[in-house]
């Protein structure tokens, strides 16, 4: 491990992070940037106060946002943002709690053992940091039992934290479902693959007949869905005209307020405005005719939202098989109305496996494609091999310090740059998988990104880094997997240190700064949106982008907790910074477009368990390389216990996240009946799932003042 390269990487990343955070703390004080740094608050009509004049305080950096982030409690997050957001924050807190303890064990126990018990390890460079790693331990040394005990401690402590988090989040989920019991999705079931009625050849009456017969006491009503493809272009045209009308109204109001404006220009704008209103009325009329024709011709889809008189009835219907043919009358609890992806409901249920196969194939091809840049990055990191296969690289040595930058900092930057686009590619793939809700689509993308990172960033970085030393030898044998993985883990500790530094310090800092939005806003303000009202840049919290990368760092930290304890303090800093950054982002920037009441946690739990299993398998190989087979065999019971722990958690907690018990459903019904709110909730559920193609758009004039950003100066 090259200490010089690591120090150069740390210095560059820390310097860039401090610079970016300083720039952010200044830019967030400027009123013109409020649409970038406070879009959530603006969308909720919170008034923001800025200095009226350009004062020194506006140009000086501050840490006020950090103090504010630390003061936010979990109860505030749960109340204002929901349980899904709290789960993300709890992931950062899990990393802090876990790696603080692991750091203490590693620095106080393992580090002295690795340094003092050396003697049989390979020869070291004068300033090598390998003296502090497990690779410095002599083969067959009894000091390796200390590493085994630490592995047991780390695994048991991680399992304890995981169980505690699972239990606490499941209780919070039940409480939130009880508090949000007035939501329409608790009374509604999504029904697919509805056969047409034999008598009327329509799906709608068949839904009514079926549920009236087989759920006579709990069935209330249904909402059949329609094929609205004919309306798509008309609705798009109407929205485009409405945007043009809004822009012209704004321009007209500016000219009316300006005393020196030419009256002819004002009259011309008014004439264009009247012309657009007439066009809008024509499109409005066409939409109404198309909607009537759609209803008369019965362009029904074999999909319906069925509302029940109670949560108890909806839970029973959603969790039971309705027909002897499981491909008919498939039922599941409906997602929130705002969470529904209406266009995906038109995809036949029988075709969904084919759509998912296409997504898996596309994700696999992307993974294979990314092997090229990942392998190239490892070639840069291995400078001696780089000189061998690319002799011009020797020129790097002519400039003092450049080699440390090239081998220590550059590889992690290149890798992060390539991997940055992966979440966006995966979310696009997940869109074509046919999921009926945004939350399921995001969870699928979350899975795709995580396994891509494990395969490409972790395993391929390990194996390509070690295999560059073995060109011409066999690539992979399943029976040799633990020993090959162990060799690679020992060789790549320095690379992953720089990766965590870059991904954490630079990555989280750029997450705050939002440089892409700054550039976009500057371009819009000086070109096509010049003179127009600035609207907040509202984006959903990117679970699919954040959770996999944080989980990957947990995986890296667990693997190196016993092998290279020096990496652990970097991870503590990573999670502390991530916690502060995302508290700020969820308070000021990101909005939540759905609430699954914590359904992301089972995915996170699986990711961390996978990390523990990979850690234990690699340690088995490390003990084998150190000629300590007894320690290898002693690790196997820990591996078995970890798998059994995961299976127990699936049995104990997982059903709570995907099913609703009849007891909980009945208890919520009784609460509503006592308070007299049941009928209102039912009517809300009946109206909530009307298809968008049947909605009448509001074509009345929009009051421009209602959408001005609420920014005030003091």
C-alpha positions in Angstrom: 0.0 0.0 0.0 1.5 3.3 -1.1 1.3 5.9 1.7 2.4 8.7 -0.6 -0.4 8.1 -3.1 -3.0 7.8 -0.3 -1.9 11.1 1.3 -2.0 12.9 -2.1 -5.5 11.5 -2.7 -6.6 12.5 0.8 -5.2 16.0 0.4 -6.8 16.6 -3.0 -10.2 15.3 -1.9 -10.2 17.2 1.4 -9.1 20.4 -0.4 -11.8 20.0 -3.1 -14.5 19.2 -0.5 -13.6 22.3 1.6 -13.6 24.5 -1.5 -17.0 23.1 -2.7 -18.6 23.4 0.7 -17.3 27.0 1.0 -18.8 27.9 -2.4 -22.1 26.2 -1.4 -22.4 28.1 1.9 -22.0 31.3 -0.1 -24.2 30.5 -3.0 -27.1 29.3 -0.8 -27.3 32.9 0.6 -28.0 34.5 -2.7 -31.7 35.0 -3.5 -31.2 34.2 -7.2 -30.2 30.6 -6.2 -33.3 29.9 -4.0 -34.9 27.8 -6.8 -31.9 25.5 -6.6 -31.1 25.3 -2.9 -34.6 25.7 -1.5 -37.1 24.2 -4.0 -38.8 22.0 -1.3 -39.5 25.0 0.9 -40.7 27.1 -2.0 -43.1 24.4 -3.1 -44.5 24.3 0.4 -44.9 28.1 0.4 -42.4 28.7 3.1 -41.0 32.2 3.1 -37.3 32.6 2.8 -35.4 35.5 4.2 -32.3 36.9 2.5 -30.3 40.1 3.1 -31.8 42.9 1.0 -28.5 44.3 -0.1 -25.2 42.8 -1.1 -23.5 42.7 2.3 -20.3 41.1 3.6 -22.4 38.5 5.4 -23.7 37.2 2.1 -20.2 36.7 0.8 -18.7 35.0 3.8 -18.9 31.2 4.2 -20.8 29.8 7.2 -21.5 26.5 8.9 -25.0 27.4 10.0 -26.5 24.8 7.7 -24.4 22.1 9.5 -25.7 23.1 12.9 -29.2 23.1 11.6 -28.8 19.6 10.1 -27.5 18.2 13.4 -30.5 19.7 15.3 -33.1 17.8 13.2 -34.6 14.9 15.1 -35.9 11.6 13.8 -39.4 12.6 14.9 -39.3 15.8 12.7 -38.1 13.8 9.7 -40.8 11.2 10.2 -43.5 13.9 10.6 -42.4 16.1 7.7 -40.9 13.7 5.2 -42.2 10.2 6.0 -40.7 6.8 6.9 -39.0 6.2 3.6 -36.8 9.3 4.1 -36.2 8.3 7.7 -35.0 4.8 6.5 -32.4 6.5 4.3 -31.2 8.6 7.3 -31.1 5.5 9.5 -28.9 3.9 6.9 -26.3 6.6 7.5 -26.7 6.3 11.3 -26.2 2.6 11.0 -22.9 3.2 9.2 -21.9 5.7 11.9 -22.8 3.4 14.8 -21.2 0.3 13.2 -17.9 1.8 11.9 -17.2 3.9 15.0 -17.1 0.7 17.1 -15.2 -1.2 14.4 -12.7 1.7 14.2 -12.1 1.5 17.9 -11.5 -2.3 17.7 -9.4 -2.0 14.6 -7.2 0.8 15.8 -6.8 -0.3 19.4 -6.5 -4.1 18.8 -5.8 -5.1 15.2 -3.5 -2.3 14.2 -0.9 -3.0 17.0 -1.2 -6.7 16.3 -0.6 -6.2 12.6 2.4 -4.0 13.1 4.1 -5.9 16.0 3.4 -9.5 14.8 5.0 -9.0 11.4 8.1 -10.8 10.3 6.9 -13.5 8.0 5.2 -11.2 5.5 6.6 -10.1 2.2 9.2 -7.5 1.9 8.0 -3.9 2.3 8.9 -0.6 0.8 10.3 1.9 3.3 7.1 3.9 3.6 4.6 1.0 2.9 1.4 1.0 4.9 1.2 -2.8 4.6 2.8 -3.0 8.0 -0.6 -2.1 9.4 -2.6 -4.7 7.5 -3.3 -8.4 8.0 -0.9 -9.2 5.1 2.0 -8.3 7.5 1.2 -11.3 9.8 3.5 -14.3 9.5 2.1 -17.4 8.0 0.7 -19.8 10.7 1.0 -17.1 13.4 -1.3 -17.6 16.4 -2.0 -13.8 16.3 -4.4 -14.7 13.5 -6.8 -15.9 16.2 -7.2 -12.3 17.2 -8.4 -11.5 13.7 -10.9 -14.3 14.0 -12.2 -13.0 17.3 -12.6 -9.5 15.8 -14.4 -11.0 12.8 -16.9 -12.7 15.2 -17.3 -9.5 17.1 -17.8 -7.3 14.0 -20.3 -9.8 12.5 -22.3 -10.2 15.8 -22.3 -6.5 16.4 -23.5 -5.9 12.8 -26.3 -8.5 13.2 -27.4 -6.9 16.5 -27.6 -3.5 14.9 -29.5 -4.9 11.9 -32.0 -6.8 14.1 -32.5 -3.7 16.2 -33.1 -1.5 13.1 -35.4 -4.0 11.5 -37.5 -4.3 14.7 -37.7 -0.5 15.2 -38.5 0.3 11.6 -41.2 -2.4 11.5 -42.9 -0.9 14.6 -42.6 2.6 13.1 -44.2 1.2 9.9 -47.2 -0.2 11.8 -47.6 3.1 13.7 -47.4 5.1 10.5 -50.0 2.9 8.7 -52.3 3.5 11.7 -51.7 7.3 11.6 -52.2 7.4 7.8 -55.3 5.1 7.9 -57.4 7.6 6.0 -55.4 7.1 2.8 -57.5 5.6 -0.1 -55.0 2.8 -0.9 -55.9 1.1 2.4 -59.4 0.4 1.1 -58.5 -0.3 -2.5 -57.3 -3.4 -4.4 -55.7 -3.4 -7.8 -57.3 -6.2 -9.9 -55.7 -7.4 -13.2 -56.4 -10.0 -15.9 -60.2 -9.4 -15.7 -62.0 -11.7 -18.2 -64.8 -10.0 -20.3 -68.4 -10.7 -19.3 -70.0 -13.4 -21.4 -73.2 -11.5 -21.7 -72.0 -7.9 -22.4 -68.5 -8.7 -23.6 -67.2 -6.0 -21.2 -64.8 -6.1 -18.2 -66.6 -3.5 -16.1 -69.8 -5.4 -15.4 -67.8 -8.6 -14.9 -65.9 -6.9 -12.0 -69.2 -5.9 -10.4 -70.7 -9.4 -10.8 -67.6 -11.2 -9.5 -67.0 -9.1 -6.3 -70.7 -8.8 -5.6 -70.9 -12.6 -5.6 -67.7 -13.6 -3.9 -67.2 -10.6 -1.6 -70.8 -9.5 -0.9 -70.3 -8.0 2.6 -67.1 -6.0 1.9 -67.4 -5.0 -1.8 -68.4 -1.4 -2.5 -67.5 -0.2 -6.0 -65.1 -0.4 -8.8 -63.2 1.9 -11.3 -62.4 0.3 -14.6 -59.5 1.6 -16.6 -59.7 2.7 -20.2 -57.3 2.7 -23.2 -56.5 6.4 -23.4 -53.9 6.3 -26.3 -56.1 8.6 -28.5 -56.1 11.2 -25.8 -52.4 11.3 -25.3 -51.6 13.7 -28.1 -54.5 15.9 -27.4 -53.6 16.3 -23.7 -50.0 17.0 -24.6 -51.1 19.6 -27.1 -53.3 21.2 -24.5 -50.5 21.4 -21.9 -48.2 23.0 -24.5 -50.8 25.7 -25.3 -51.3 26.4 -21.6 -47.6 26.9 -21.2 -47.5 29.3 -24.1 -50.5 31.2 -22.7 -48.7 31.5 -19.3 -45.5 32.8 -20.9 -47.4 35.4 -23.0 -49.4 36.6 -19.9 -46.1 37.1 -18.1 -44.6 39.0 -21.0 -47.7 41.1 -21.4 -47.8 42.0 -17.7 -44.2 43.1 -17.8 -44.8 45.4 -20.8 -47.9 46.9 -19.2 -45.9 47.8 -16.1 -43.0 49.3 -18.1 -43.9 52.9 -18.9 -41.7 53.1 -22.0 -43.3 50.0 -23.7 -44.7 50.4 -27.3 -48.5 50.1 -27.2 -48.5 48.2 -30.5 -46.3 45.4 -28.9 -48.8 45.1 -26.0 -51.7 44.9 -28.5 -49.8 42.2 -30.5 -49.2 40.1 -27.4 -52.9 40.4 -26.4 -53.9 39.3 -29.9 -51.6 36.3 -29.7 -53.0 35.5 -26.3 -56.6 35.6 -27.6 -55.6 33.3 -30.5 -54.0 30.8 -28.2 -57.1 30.8 -25.9 -59.3 30.0 -28.9 -57.0 27.1 -29.9 -57.2 25.8 -26.3 -60.9 25.9 -26.4 -60.9 23.8 -29.6 -58.5 21.3 -28.1 -60.7 21.2 -25.0 -63.7 20.4 -27.1 -61.9 17.6 -28.9 -60.8 16.1 -25.6 -64.4 16.0 -24.3 -65.6 14.4 -27.6 -62.8 11.8 -27.4 -63.6 11.0 -23.8 -67.3 10.5 -24.6 -66.5 8.3 -27.6 -64.0 6.2 -25.4 -66.8 5.6 -22.8 -69.4 4.8 -25.4 -67.2 2.4 -27.4 -66.1 0.6 -24.2 -62.4 0.8 -24.7 -61.9 -0.9 -21.4 -58.7 -2.5 -20.1 -58.8 -5.7 -18.1 -57.7 -3.7 -15.1 -59.7 -2.1 -12.3 -59.3 -0.5 -8.9 -61.9 -2.1 -6.6 -62.9 -0.3 -3.4 -64.1 -2.2 -0.3 -66.2 -1.1 2.7 -63.4 -1.8 5.1 -59.7 -2.2 5.3 -60.3 -5.7 6.6 -62.2 -6.6 3.4 -59.5 -5.1 1.1 -56.7 -7.0 3.0 -58.5 -10.3 2.6 -59.2 -9.8 -1.1 -55.7 -8.6 -1.9 -53.9 -11.5 -0.1 -56.1 -14.3 -1.3 -56.3 -16.2 -4.7 -59.5 -15.2 -6.4 -59.7 -17.9 -9.1 -58.5 -21.5 -9.7 -56.5 -20.1 -12.5 -53.9 -17.9 -10.8 -53.5 -15.8 -14.0 -57.1 -14.6 -13.8 -58.3 -12.1 -11.2 -54.9 -11.3 -9.8 -55.2 -9.0 -6.8 -52.8 -6.8 -4.8 -53.1 -3.8 -2.6 -53.3 -0.7 -4.6 -50.4 1.8 -4.5 -51.1 5.4 -3.5 -53.0 7.3 -6.2 -50.0 9.7 -6.7 -47.7 6.6 -6.9 -49.5 4.9 -9.8 -47.8 4.6 -13.2 -51.0 4.6 -15.2 -49.5 3.8 -18.6 -48.0 0.6 -17.2 -51.4 -0.7 -16.2 -52.1 -1.2 -19.9 -49.4 -3.9 -20.1 -51.0 -7.3 -20.0 -50.1 -9.1 -16.8 -49.0 -12.2 -18.7 -46.4 -10.2 -20.6 -44.6 -8.9 -17.5 -42.1 -11.7 -17.2 -40.9 -11.0 -20.8 -40.5 -7.3 -19.9 -38.4 -8.2 -16.9 -36.2 -10.6 -18.9 -35.5 -7.7 -21.3 -34.4 -5.5 -18.3 -32.2 -8.2 -16.9 -30.5 -8.7 -20.3 -30.0 -5.0 -20.7 -28.5 -4.6 -17.2 -26.2 -7.6 -17.9 -25.0 -6.0 -21.1 -24.4 -2.7 -19.3 -22.3 -4.6 -16.7 -20.3 -6.3 -19.3 -19.7 -3.0 -21.2 -18.4 -1.4 -18.0 -15.8 -4.1 -17.5 -13.6 -2.1 -20.0 -13.3 1.2 -18.1 -13.0 -0.6 -14.7 -10.2 -2.8 -15.9 -8.5 0.3 -17.5 -8.8 2.1 -14.1 -7.0 -0.7 -12.4 -4.3 -0.6 -15.0 -3.7 3.1 -14.1 -3.6 2.2 -10.4 -0.9 -0.4 -11.0 1.9 1.8 -12.2 4.6 -0.8 -12.6 2.3 -2.8 -14.9 1.3 0.4 -16.7 4.9 1.1 -17.5 5.3 -2.5 -18.8 2.3 -2.4 -21.1 2.4 1.3 -22.0 6.1 2.5 -21.9 5.3 6.2 -22.5 3.8 6.3 -19.0 7.4 6.4 -17.7 7.3 10.1 -18.5 5.1 10.6 -15.5 8.1 10.0 -13.2 9.8 13.0 -14.7 7.5 15.4 -12.8 7.8 15.2 -9.0 4.6 14.1 -7.3 2.7 13.4 -10.6 3.0 9.7 -10.2 1.2 9.9 -6.8 -1.6 11.8 -8.3 -1.9 9.5 -11.3 -1.9 6.3 -9.2 -3.5 7.5 -6.0 -6.2 10.0 -7.1 -6.9 9.7 -10.8 -8.2 6.0 -10.8 -11.0 6.7 -8.2 -12.0 9.9 -10.0 -12.2 8.1 -13.4 -14.2 5.2 -11.8 -16.6 7.5 -10.1 -17.1 9.5 -13.3 -18.0 6.4 -15.3 -20.2 4.9 -12.6 -22.1 8.2 -12.1 -24.3 7.5 -15.1 -25.2 4.0 -14.1 -28.1 4.9 -11.8 -29.7 7.0 -14.5 -29.3 4.1 -17.0 -30.8 1.6 -14.5 -33.8 3.8 -13.7 -34.6 4.1 -17.4 -34.4 0.3 -17.7 -36.7 -0.1 -14.7 -39.3 2.1 -16.4 -39.8 -0.6 -19.1 -40.2 -3.4 -16.7 -43.9 -2.7 -16.3 -44.1 -1.9 -12.6 -47.4 -0.3 -11.6 -46.0 2.3 -9.2 -43.0 4.6 -9.1 -41.9 3.2 -5.7 -41.6 -0.4 -7.2 -39.8 1.0 -10.2 -37.3 2.9 -7.9 -36.8 -0.2 -5.7 -36.1 -2.3 -8.8 -33.6 0.3 -10.0 -32.1 0.3 -6.5 -31.5 -3.4 -6.8 -30.0 -3.2 -10.3 -27.6 -0.4 -9.3 -26.5 -2.2 -6.1 -25.7 -5.5 -7.8 -24.0 -3.7 -10.6 -21.8 -1.9 -8.1 -21.0 -5.2 -6.3 -20.1 -6.9 -9.5 -18.3 -4.1 -11.3 -16.9 -1.7 -8.8 -16.1 -4.2 -6.0 -15.5 -7.6 -7.5 -14.2 -6.5 -10.9 -11.9 -3.9 -9.3 -10.6 -6.6 -7.0 -10.1 -9.3 -9.6 -8.9 -7.0 -12.4 -6.4 -5.5 -10.0 -5.0 -8.8 -9.1 -5.3 -10.5 -12.5 -3.1 -7.8 -14.1 -0.3 -9.6 -12.2 -1.4 -13.0 -13.6 -1.9 -12.3 -17.3 -1.8 -15.6 -19.2 -3.0 -17.6 -16.2 -6.4 -19.0 -15.7 -9.0 -16.4 -14.8 -11.4 -18.1 -12.4 -12.0 -21.4 -10.8 -15.0 -21.8 -8.4 -13.1 -23.9 -5.9 -10.3 -21.3 -5.7 -12.8 -18.4 -5.1 -12.0 -17.7 -1.4 -8.2 -17.7 -1.9 -8.3 -15.6 -5.1 -10.7 -13.2 -3.4 -8.5 -13.0 -0.3 -5.4 -12.2 -2.5 -7.3 -9.5 -4.3 -8.7 -8.0 -1.1 -5.2 -7.7 0.3 -3.9 -6.0 -2.8 -6.6 -3.4 -3.3 -7.0 -1.8 0.1 -5.3 1.5 -1.0 -7.6 1.8 -4.1 -10.7 1.4 -2.0 -9.5 4.0 0.5 -9.1 6.5 -2.3 -12.5 5.4 -3.8 -14.3 6.2 -0.5 -12.5 9.5 -0.1 -13.6 10.5 -3.6 -17.1 9.1 -3.4 -17.6 10.6 0.0 -15.8 14.0 0.2 -16.2 15.0 -3.4 -19.4 13.2 -4.1 -21.4 14.5 -1.1 -20.0 18.0 -1.6 -21.2 18.0 -5.2 -24.5 16.7 -4.1 -24.9 19.9 -2.0 -23.5 22.3 -4.7 -25.7 20.9 -7.5 -23.3 22.2 -10.2 -25.4 20.8 -13.0 -28.5 22.8 -11.9 -26.3 25.9 -11.5 -25.1 25.7 -15.0 -28.5 24.9 -16.4 -30.1 27.8 -14.5 -27.4 30.2 -15.7 -28.0 29.1 -19.3 -31.8 29.4 -19.0 -31.6 32.8 -17.3 -29.5 34.2 -20.2 -31.1 32.4 -23.1 -34.5 30.8 -23.7 -36.0 31.6 -20.2 -34.6 35.2 -20.0 -37.2 37.5 -18.4 -39.4 34.6 -17.3 -40.3 33.6 -13.7 -37.9 31.2 -12.1 -39.6 28.1 -10.9 -38.2 25.8 -8.2 -36.2 22.8 -9.5 -38.2 20.0 -7.9 -36.8 16.5 -7.9 -37.7 13.4 -6.0 -35.3 12.0 -3.5 -33.0 9.7 -5.5 -33.3 6.5 -3.4 -32.1 4.4 -6.4 -28.9 6.5 -6.6 -28.1 7.0 -2.9 -28.9 3.7 -1.2 -26.8 1.4 -3.5 -23.6 3.6 -3.2 -23.9 3.9 0.6 -24.5 0.1 0.8 -21.4 -0.5 -1.3 -19.3 1.5 1.1 -20.7 -0.6 4.0 -19.6 -3.7 2.0 -16.1 -2.3 1.5 -15.9 -1.3 5.1 -16.9 -4.7 6.4 -14.5 -6.6 4.1 -11.6 -4.4 5.2 -12.6 -4.1 8.9 -10.4 -7.0 9.8 -7.9 -6.8 6.9 -7.0 -3.1 6.9 -8.3 -1.2 9.9 -6.8 2.1 8.6 -9.7 2.3 6.2 -12.4 2.5 8.9 -11.8 6.1 10.1 -12.4 7.2 6.5 -15.7 5.4 6.5 -16.8 7.1 9.7 -16.1 10.5 8.1 -18.0 9.3 5.0 -21.1 8.5 6.9 -21.0 11.6 9.1 -20.7 13.9 6.0 -23.4 11.9 4.2 -25.7 12.2 7.2 -25.3 16.0 7.3 -25.6 16.5 3.6 -28.8 14.4 3.2 -30.5 16.0 6.2 -30.0 19.3 4.5 -31.2 18.0 1.1 -34.4 16.5 2.5 -35.2 19.6 4.4 -34.6 22.1 1.6 -34.2 20.4 -1.8 -35.9 17.0 -2.5 -39.6 16.3 -2.4 -41.3 13.0 -1.8 -43.7 11.8 -4.5 -44.8 8.6 -2.7 -44.6 6.9 0.7 -44.2 3.2 1.0 -43.9 3.3 4.9 -40.4 1.9 5.0 -40.4 -0.8 2.3 -36.9 0.2 1.4 -35.5 -1.3 4.6 -35.8 -5.0 3.6 -33.6 -4.2 0.6 -31.1 -2.4 2.7 -31.1 -5.3 5.2 -30.3 -7.8 2.4 -27.5 -5.6 1.1 -25.8 -5.5 4.5 -26.2 -9.2 5.0 -24.6 -9.8 1.6 -21.7 -7.6 2.7 -21.3 -9.7 5.9 -21.3 -13.0 3.9 -18.7 -11.7 1.4 -16.6 -10.5 4.3 -16.7 -13.9 5.9 -15.9 -15.8 2.7 -12.9 -13.5 1.9 -11.6 -14.0 5.5 -11.8 -17.8 5.1 -9.6 -17.4 2.1 -7.2 -15.0 3.9 -6.8 -17.5 6.8 -6.0 -20.2 4.1 -3.4 -18.0 2.5 -1.8 -17.5 6.0 -1.6 -21.2 6.5 -4.1 -21.2 9.3 -6.7 -23.8 8.2 -8.1 -24.1 11.8 -9.1 -20.4 11.7 -10.7 -20.9 8.2 -12.8 -23.8 9.5 -13.7 -21.8 12.6 -15.2 -19.1 10.3 -17.6 -21.4 8.7 -20.0 -21.6 11.7 -20.1 -17.8 11.6 -21.1 -17.9 7.9 -23.9 -20.4 8.6 -25.2 -18.3 11.6 -25.3 -15.2 9.4 -27.4 -17.0 6.8 -29.7 -18.4 9.5 -30.0 -14.9 11.0 -31.1 -13.5 7.7 -33.7 -16.3 7.2 -35.1 -15.6 10.7 -35.4 -11.9 9.9 -37.3 -12.8 6.7 -39.7 -14.9 8.7 -40.0 -12.5 11.6 -40.2 -9.1 9.9 -40.5 -9.3 6.1 -44.3 -10.1 6.0 -45.0 -7.0 7.9 -43.6 -4.9 5.1 -45.6 -6.5 2.3 -48.8 -7.7 3.8 -51.5 -6.3 6.1 -52.7 -8.5 8.9 -56.4 -8.8 9.4 -56.0 -7.8 13.0 -54.4 -4.5 12.1 -56.9 -3.8 9.4 -59.8 -4.5 11.7 -58.3 -2.3 14.5 -58.0 0.6 12.1 -61.6 0.1 10.9 -62.9 0.2 14.5 -61.0 3.4 15.2 -62.7 5.0 12.2 -66.1 3.8 13.1 -65.8 5.2 16.6 -64.7 8.5 15.3 -67.3 8.6 12.6 -64.8 9.0 9.8 -65.3 5.8 7.9 -67.8 7.1 5.3 -65.7 10.0 4.4 -62.6 7.8 3.9 -64.7 5.4 1.7 -65.9 8.2 -0.5 -62.4 9.5 -0.8 -61.2 6.0 -1.9 -63.9 5.8 -4.5 -62.9 9.1 -6.1 -59.2 8.8 -5.8 -58.5 6.3 -8.6 -60.3 7.9 -11.5 -58.1 7.4 -14.6 -56.2 10.5 -15.8 -57.7 10.1 -19.3 -61.1 10.9 -17.8 -60.0 14.0 -16.0 -61.0 17.5 -17.3 -58.0 19.8 -17.3 -58.5 23.2 -15.8 -58.2 25.6 -18.7 -59.2 28.7 -16.7 -56.7 31.5 -16.6 -53.8 30.9 -14.2 -53.1 33.6 -11.6 -49.4 34.2 -12.2 -48.9 35.4 -8.6 -49.8 32.0 -7.2 -46.7 30.5 -8.6 -44.1 33.1 -7.8 -41.3 31.9 -5.6 -42.0 33.0 -2.0 -38.7 34.8 -1.4 -38.5 37.9 0.7 -35.7 40.2 1.6 -35.0 41.7 5.0 
